[in-house]
Amino acid sequence: MNNKQRYAILKKNKEQWLKYYSIKDESGIYILTRYDLDNGFKFAYVGQAKKVLTRLAEHLMGYQHIDLSLKKHGIGSAFTRENKWKCEKVIHCDEAELNRTEQEWIRKCHELGYQLYNHTTGSQGQGKQALGEQKPAKGYYDGIKQGRKKAIDEINYRLNKGDIRLVIESPNKRKEQHLAKLIEILGVNYDKADG
């Protein structure tokens, strides 16, 4: 995505927020809430930004935990009872106060019984601690490993269902070795496969 496209998307996303809320693009803390009325849960996310409106717009194009939830559930008005994210509060403050204020509001939301989408206690500097267990980030090789497992599971499923069969046409030693290696990788018994 080039800068022109990014700017256009950010502008559209800002308009989405401004449709429901009067938010200034100044430094501050923002508190997002969502109520799942069907299950009785209430969720919150507390964030800080040097430009609050811009940061909220960026959430709609990101891939972090809160970003994905915003995309899934959407933005709603503060007055609706829908299961959408709402901008509960914006507290404008100096940049020097962002860390302290964010931590304070994360604590307040926790005390009010919200399930927090925040992964840490807030702050960009000292005093930042993880909330709950943190799963290690998955990397490139984890993806390859997962893809391999998925492919093996799919082949095994098809073999067991009878959609495909392992057959050697005009068998020779090399082909039989390849078939044995494939069966070893798949973890199937040779007698299940046609050989």
N, C-alpha and C positions, 0 to 999 in steps of 0.2 A: 504494500500500500504506500503510495507516495504522499507527500505532505498535503497536497491539494485535496486528495481523497480523505485523509485523516481529518483535516480541518472541516470538511463538509459533514462527515459523520459526527464529529464533536458538536458542531452547530445544531444538527438535527437532535442529538441526544440532550443538549442543553434545553432546547425547546420543549422536549418531553417533560423535563423536570419543571420548567417554568409554566407549563400548562396548569399545574396544580399548586405550585409553591412560589413564593417570592424569595428567591435566594440570591444573595450578592456573591460576586466572585472575589471574595476577600478571604483572608486567613481565618481559620476557625475549626471548630469541631462540629461534626454532623452525626445525628443519631437516626438510624433507620430502624423501623419496627415492622413486624408482620405478625398477624394473628391467624392461626389455623383454628378456626371456630369449630370445624368438624371434630378435631381431636383434642381441643383445649390447650394447645401449645401457644406460647408467645415467644417470638424471636427478636433479637436486636443485634445491630452492628454499630459500633462507634468508630468513627474514623476522623483523621485530622488532615488538613490540607492548607497549603498556602493560598490556594484558590478553590474554594469549596465547590462552586458550581462546575468548574472544569473537572474536578476530581469525580464528582457524581456522574458527569457525562462519560468520563473514562471508564467507570464501573460497567457501563452498558456495552463496552466493547472489549472488556478484559476476560481473563480465564481463571481468576482466583475463585475461591469458594463463594464469596459474596456476589461476585460478578455473575457467576452461573445461576445463582438463585434469583438475582434480579431479572435476568433474561427469562428464566422459567416462569416466575410468578408475575412479573411486570410491576409497574408503578401505579399506585392508586392515590386517590385524593385522601386527605386526612379525615374526611367525613364519611367515607364509604366503609361498609362492613365486609368488603371482599377480602380474600386471602392474597392481598398484594402488599408489596413493600411501600411504606409511607415514610416521608421525611418528618419524623416526630419533632425534631428540634435542631436548630443551628445556633451555635454559640460563637459569635465572632470574638476573637481575641488576638492579641499580638502573637507573632511567631514565637517569641520567647516563652509564652505560656501554653503552647500547643501540647507538649508532652504531659505536663502536670494536669491540664484540664481533661485531656483524653483519658488518662488513667483514672481520674476522679469519676468521670461519667461511665466508664466501663464498670467500675466498682458499684456505682449507683444502680446501673441496669441489672447487674448480678443480684444485688440486694432486693430489687423489685421482682425477681423471679423470672427474668428473661433468660432464655437459652441463647448464649452468645455465639455469633458467627465469628467473632474475633478469635484468633489463634494465640494471641499474647495478651498480656495485661496492658498493652499500649506503650507508647513512647517510641521515639526513634533513637534514643540514646540509653543512658543509665536507667536501671530499674526495670528493664524489659524482661519479662519472664513468660514462659509458655503456659498456656491454659490447658490443662488436661494432657493426655498423651499425644505426642507429635509423631506422626508416621514419617519415616524417611521418604524423601522425594524419590520418585521413580526416574530412572535414567534410561538412556538409549538401550543398554544391554538388558534391562528389565523388560523393556518393550519387546525386544527380539525373543527373549525367553518366553514371554506370555504368548507371542504370536506362534512360536513353535509348538507350545503346549496346545493352543487352540487348533492348529492344523492337525496335530496327532489325534486329538479328541474327535475331530470331524471325520477323519479317515477311519478311525476305529468304529465310530457310529455307523458309517456307511458299510463297513465290512460286516458288522454284526447284523445290520438290517438286511443285508443281501443285495444292496445296490451295486456294489463292486466286488470283484473277486481277484485274488492274486493268482495269476496263471503264467507259467513260463512257456512260451511258444518256442519250439526247437531248442530244448534245454541244452546247456553246456555248463561246464564247471564255473565259469565266470558269472553267468546269469544266475546260477543257483547261489553263489556267494552274495550277489547283490540282493536276491530275494531274502536270504537269511539275515542280512544286515537290516533290511527294511522291516522284517518281522521283529527283529530285536529292538529297533527304534520304536515301533508301534506298541511293543509289549503284548502282542497277540501270540497265541499258541499256533504252531504250524498246522496242527490238525484242524483249526478253525478256517484256515485259508486253503483254497484249492491249489494244489501244487503239482 
